[in-house]
Amino acid sequence: MTERPAHRRRLVAYAAMTVLVLVVLRIPAVQSAVAGSLVEFVEITERAMHIPSWLMDHQSCFTLDRLDPTCPPYL
């Protein structure tokens, strides 16, 4: 018998939290903050996706061939 009021109370609490979140998300300042954080998340993710290609790019690496006197110089 005590299960039914407990479930009803939990349902009312979840419904109230959902309504509160929806009301808060209607505020323009909150909307701009959420949009800004999503843009930052996308930029950080994009930079993280470029890390493997930066590691494999040997054009910008310092090679030890420059120190080898038998190796012809790069033009």
Buried (B, 14 or more C-beta within 10 A) or exposed (E): EEEEEEEEEEEEEEEEEEEEEEEEEEEEEEEEEEEEEEEEEEEEEEEEEEEEEEEEEEEEEEEEEEEEEEEEEEE
